[in-house]
Amino acid sequence: MNHPSTVLSKGKSKHPYEFGCKVQFTVTHKKGLIVSTEAIHPNAYDGHTLQKSLLQAEQLSGTKVKYAFVDKAYRGNNIPVSECNIFISG
């Protein structure tokens, strides 16, 4: 049973804080194979971590990333369209 003063949050608007760090996985679209992973320290905005994650996936797989499918947290990623087509859910 949790102690009443122990509160964990997921960083949503009503709970604007998170504990720990984020872990980012890059997976292939068709097969779902994990091509890169990264622990994000400190707890950075998702849109600022996307380019580094895609570059790491390209280096490890030896294949250029043409398309990226991400959730809404990656809005404002500032990646030029000529480098990669970013599709944001919703």
Beta strands, then each sheet from edge to edge (+ up, - down):
strand 1: 22-27
strand 2: 34-40
strand 3: 67-70
strand 4: 85-88
sheet 1: 1+ 2-
sheet 2: 3+ 4+
end
